Amino acid sequence: MNVHQAKTHLSRLLQQVEAGETIVIARAGKPSEQLVPINAHSKRISPPGCRG
């Protein structure tokens, strides 16, 4: 999915991510970002601003 499509369909994409999907966003035809559910991250990664 390209950036324009992602911006146009952000609400739908967020619903898909909340359902457990990973969305890859491309810039200039090359994958550059991922939207992933928070639960998919390792438990050892702290949220921004947290110490520990």
N, C-alpha and C positions, 0 to 999 in steps of 0.2 A: 504494500500500500504506500502511495506517495504522501508527502506532507499535505498537499492540498486536500486529498481525500480524507486524511486523518482529521484535519481541521473541520471539514464539512460534516463528518460523521462521528465526532468525538463522543457524544453521549452514547451512541450505539457501541462504540469501541470499548468504552468504560464498562458497559454492561457485560460485554463478552469477557473482558479481563476479570471482572468480579465473578464470572462463572468459571474461571480457571484457565482461560485461554491466554496465550502469549501472542501479542501482536507485534510484528516487525514493520517499522516505518523506514522508507527509503528516501534518500535525498539524491537527486541527479541519477536515479536508477541504481544506487548502491545502498544496501542496508546500513542505517546509521543509528537507529534507536530501537529499543524494545519497550513495550508496555507489558509488565508482568504483574500478576497478583502479589501482594505483599507477602502472603503466606508461602510463596514460592522461594523467598529469600532464606538463606541460612539463618538459624536462630542466633548465631554469633554476631550478626551484623546489627549494630545499634542504629536507631533512627537519628537523623541529623540533630545535632545539639546535645546528644546524650553522651555521657562519659561512661566508659566501661567496656 
